[in-house]
Amino acid sequence: MWLLSCHLQFQLIDRSHPMEAKFFRFLKIVGVGFKARAESEGRLLYLKLGYSHEVELTVPPAVRVFCFKPNVVCCTGIDKYRVHQFAASVRSCKPPEVYKGKGIMYIDEVIKKKQGKKSK
């Protein structure tokens, strides 16, 4: 897990301006058909989360968004509070569920899965 995170950090530093890569937060999207894409140089984020429509999020001015893969989103910026606040708003669009583990979670977050109903 650490190796993946370290690799993504190096890719992030290569893509962004050195002053903008001070604080960052990685989000992982888990689920069949769940995807993300960033447009307008990291100012718009589109999420396909199984709803009938795409969720469109406008990124605050102090934050930029990168999508390394369709299921890995990176929020970066120079203000720690705004980066973490935007990452929390993205996560709140589809929080991880405890039975199947699907949803949007932080890359270092561990979800304890519950056991489903037992059949007789």
LINLINVEN-V513967 format. One record per run of one state. SS is the DSSP state (@ for helix, = for strand, . for the rest). FROM is the first residue (numbers start at 0). TO is the last residue. If there is no record, write none. Layout:
ss=SS from=FROM to=TO
ss=SS from=FROM to=TO
//
This chain:
ss=. from=0 to=0
ss=@ from=1 to=14
ss=. from=15 to=21
ss== from=22 to=29
ss=. from=30 to=33
ss== from=34 to=38
ss=. from=39 to=42
ss== from=43 to=47
ss=. from=48 to=53
ss== from=54 to=57
ss=. from=58 to=61
ss== from=62 to=68
ss=. from=69 to=70
ss== from=71 to=76
ss=. from=77 to=78
ss=@ from=79 to=90
ss=. from=91 to=93
ss== from=94 to=94
ss=. from=95 to=101
ss== from=102 to=105
ss=. from=106 to=119
//
